[in-house]
């Protein structure tokens, strides 16, 4: 047996490349992790520092705002004093006003200096360092700010009667030598005071010297380190507050030392980063060492892996991919060598029976034994491969005549019909073989495989356990299918199909409870064509959906007149898998006006087994619209109970095969009895198909079956015959009495 040549690298090259690639990948990954960690730490540090800077600035602004609010409250308390208002109302007694202002200032004000003045800057009362002060002390203050009443302020406002600020206004002013926090506000007067002859309004001017001690106290109180006045502008705008010059420009800045909590985080976790880095390096070194060992091991197993990639794991034969490559290679050399080749496709007969009877383990063992026998018959240069399931392929090269290929076919049939010992049990199978020759039948892989498969199909149809060479007449069979397809397409389009209906009767046989719709094709040449001869072609050629839609629509229209009868319609697996199946059913029911609660769709296990989840969703949607569901051919599959539990069927139909031997074998009767009791226990209606004798009817009636269907009552008949039967009181009495 020959296998295709596969390009192989040396173990050393493979191992070196794998190790280099892996190390490079791990190195890059490690570097990316380190970069990501550092970047994350820097980002976290920056965000933490930025957040704290914003908080510091907010605290400082809050401090100034708090001081302003406090002064406003103190000014209000001072202004509300009756003594002060009375002294101002007296007008000319400045000594009395000075005394009252001095006493109240001790109580309400915290300025280094404070003055009551007129808008023109005339001092009414004043204090400096807690002692009375007059015009001279105030004149030294006027140059600090344009807000301080006096000639400068009046000029700035443009009138002698300019009004001072109504609210408290405070600013820090630096004149090159010292910094003052100056506060200016109008003193509110009562109406009786305003009637006095004193100049209006009265302005309160106060100041505090901004000293290092004052700044230290603020820094301690508001947790802001390094609070100071500087004439050099700090770089960071978040770390400075403007201090005005007397002319209003910026002369200095209030600055502070930024807090760096992010730096503290780095200092706190630096050791952890170092430990993690060392740990990663150690892991990296360990991985490198392990990879070197793995590379050596992989180098030793490389040939084995390549072989497995080209072979079937179960049979150890070449797989389909290798088979295709080998066939392409041999076809490319046909003209060069001048000899022909044969492609043989083998399909095991009765393999499914072994698999179902003894289990998949037995099936696997049978596949291995078949592979051994086939391998033993191959010449050097020939190829045998497992193509999947129970299908094998053989490439016979250097073929001089057809006789050599026929001889190989005979040897294969003889070898595979000998008993196989599977799990201690002698098992007899067989095989069907289809053969295509090159260059006679074709010179490309796709054509040869297609023709060999056609010949294989012919072998199965002729009784199995034989081989068939491809012949042109087999293509004619395909052409016949295409002709049937075209005729069927026209019949659907021209509405040339008809429906027959087989009654479903109550268990006593006296009442028709439903009908099953059965499509018939009255062909103009071949006569009445049964569904068994065109349904499969409709499924193969994509006609099943329009055909099924036609059947459902016609059945709904014709069955509307049979009020109270259920209408059963069969659903094929291909139709059910169509993406618009549920929507088509609902649309047709609505368009025909048929009562959906009377419609019953019959599905086999094959309909739902392929994609149970999708099937469950579709069935739930159908039930939501009131459509009934029946599980057809119940009992012939191994998983019926599973689907009965998962899917909400309304009815199960016992397959006719159980009734065929019920009268002669006790096992069939027991099975039917069990199915009926199972259905009743699950709350399902049970219908038996294929009832043909009165004895079967009596047995089914005795065990509690709900509904019956079969030739004992009626075959499929036109709708007009159903009309006639419904008019009779006991339509099947004669049949049951026979």
C-alpha positions, 0 to 999 in steps of 0.5 A, a space after each residue: 500500500 502506497 501513501 503520498 509523499 509528504 514534505 518533512 522538516 528535520 527534527 533539528 530545524 523544527 525544534 529550533 524554529 519552534 523554540 525560537 518562535 516560542 521564546 520570541 513570543 514569550 519575550 515580547 509578551 513579557 516586555 508588553 506586560 512590563 510596559 503595560 505595568 509601568 504605563 499603568 503605574 505612571 497613569 495611576 500616579 499621575 491621576 492621583 497627583 492631579 486629583 490631590 492638586 485639584 483638591 488642594 486648590 479647592 481647599 484653598 479657594 474654599 478657605 478664602 470663600 469661608 473667610 469672606 462669608 465670615 467677614 460678611 457675617 461680622 460686618 452685618 453684626 457690626 452694622 446692625 448695632 444700634 449704637 453704631 447706627 445712632 452715632 452715625 445719625 448724630 453726624 458731627 460727634 466723631 469722638 463718640 463714633 470713634 469710641 463706639 467703633 473701637 469697642 464694636 471692632 474688638 467684638 466683631 472685627 479681626 483686622 490689623 486695621 479698619 476704617 469707616 470712611 466716606 466715598 471721598 475718603 474722609 475718615 469717620 473712625 479708624 483703628 490700627 493695631 487695636 488703637 484709634 487711627 485717623 486720616 494719616 493712617 488711612 491715607 497710607 492704605 489708599 494706594 494699595 487698591 482702587 477699591 479703597 475710597 479716596 481720590 484714586 477710587 473716585 477717578 477710577 469710577 469717573 465721579 465724585 459720587 461713585 457708589 462703593 461696592 454693595 457686597 464684601 469685596 476682598 483681594 490680596 495686594 502686593 506693593 513690592 514690599 508687603 502683602 495686604 488682604 484688603 476688604 471693602 464693603 458699604 455699611 448699610 444704614 437704617 432709614 432714619 440714619 440716612 436722613 441725617 446730614 452725613 455724607 452717604 454712603 459709609 464704607 468700611 475698609 479693613 486689611 490684614 497683613 499677609 505674614 509668614 505666620 498667617 500663611 503657616 496657620 492657614 497651611 496647617 488648618 487647611 492641610 496645604 504645605 509650603 503656603 507662601 507669597 512669591 514674586 516668581 511665577 510658578 510653572 504649574 497653574 494649578 499650584 498658584 493664585 494671583 496676587 494683584 498689584 495696586 494698579 490691578 496687574 499681577 505682582 506676585 503669586 500665592 503658591 504652595 507645595 503640591 502633595 504627591 500621593 501617587 509618588 507615595 504609592 510607587 514608593 510603597 509598592 516598588 518592592 512588590 514590583 521588584 519581587 514580581 519582576 524577579 518572579 516573572 524572570 524566574 518563570 520565564 527561565 523555567 519555561 525556556 528550560 521546559 520548552 527546550 525539553 518539549 522541542 526535543 520531544 516534539 522533534 522525536 514525535 514529528 514524524 508520527 504527527 505528520 503520519 497521523 495528520 494524513 491518516 484516519 485515527 480509527 482504521 489507521 488508513 489514509 484519510 480522505 484528504 490523503 486519498 484526494 492528493 494521491 488520486 490527483 498525483 496519479 491522474 497527473 501521471 496518466 499520460 506519462 506512463 500510458 497505463 490506466 487506473 481505477 477508482 473503487 468506492 466501497 460501502 459496507 452492507 449491514 454495518 448500521 445493523 451491527 452498530 445499532 445492535 451491538 453498539 458503537 464499540 463493536 462498529 469501531 472494531 468492525 471498521 478496524 478489521 475491514 481495514 486490515 483485510 483491505 490493506 492485505 489485498 493491496 499491491 505496492 502502488 495501490 492506495 486504500 483509504 477510509 473516506 468516512 463512516 463505513 465508506 472506503 476508497 481504493 486507487 488501483 494503479 498500473 491498470 492494463 485492462 478491466 479484468 485486473 480491476 474486476 479480479 480485485 473486486 471479486 477478491 474484496 467481495 470474497 474477503 468481506 463476506 467472510 465472518 468477522 469476530 466482533 466482541 466474541 460474536 461472528 458477524 457477517 456483512 458484505 459490501 457494495 462497490 462502484 468502479 470508475 476507470 481513467 482515462 475511459 470515464 474521466 481524467 479529473 478527480 471530481 468526475 471519477 468520484 462522481 461516476 464511481 458513486 453513481 456505480 455504487 448506487 447502482 450496486 446497492 439498487 441491484 441487491 448489494 454485495 456486488 460491484 458495478 462498473 460505471 456505464 452510460 445507462 447509469 447516467 440515463 438514470 440521472 437524466 430520468 430524474 431530471 425529467 421527473 423533476 421538470 415534469 413535477 415542477 410543471 405539475 405544481 405550477 399548473 395545479 395538476 396534483 391531487 390529494 387523497 385522504 385516508 380516514 382516522 377512526 375512533 377505536 370502536 371503528 364507528 366514527 371518523 375523527 380525522 383524515 390524513 392528506 396524501 398527495 398523488 400525481 396523475 402523470 399524463 404518460 405514466 398514470 397515477 404516480 405514488 409519493 414514494 416515486 417522486 417525494 425523494 426527487 423533490 427533496 433532492 432537486 429543491 422542489 419539496 418546499 413548493 410541493 409541501 406548500 401546495 399540499 398544505 394549502 389544498 388540504 386546508 381548503 378542501 378540509 374546511 367543509 369537514 367541521 370537527 375533523 382533524 387534518 393530518 399533514 406529513 412534514 418532510 425533514 428537508 421541508 422542516 429545516 427550511 428557514 421559513 417553514 413555520 412562517 409558511 405554515 402560519 401564513 397558509 393557515 391564515 390565508 385559507 381561513 382554516 382553524 389551526 386547532 384542527 391542523 395536525 402536523 406529522 413529523 418523524 424523529 428524523 425531522 427533529 434529531 438533526 438540530 434539536 434546539 432549533 426544532 424545539 423552538 419551531 415546534 413551540 411557535 407552532 403550538 403557540 398558534 394552536 397547531 397540533 403535533 404528532 410523532 409519526 413512525 413511533 418506535 422504530 428509532 432508539 431515541 423516541 422517548 427522549 423526544 417525547 419528553 422534550 417536545 410537546 407532541 399531542 399524539 404518537 402514531 405506532 409504526 405499521 411494522 409492529 402490526 405486521 407480525 403482531 398476530 404471529 409473534 408475541 414480542 410485537 404484541 407486547 411492544 404495541 401494548 407497551 407503547 399504548 400504555 406509555 402514550 396514555 401515561 404521558 397524556 398523549 393520543 395513540 394512533 395505530 397505523 396499518 390496521 388491516 384485520 379485524 383481529 388487529 382492531 380487536 386487540 388494539 381496542 382491548 389495550 386502549 388505543 385511541 385512534 386507528 388508521 389502515 386498509 381495514 377501514 379505507 385506503 386513501 380516497 378523494 375528498 368526495 368519498 370522504 363526503 360520502 362516508 361522513 353521511 353514513 351512520 356506520 361507514 365501516 360496519 361491513 368491514 369490521 363484521 367480515 
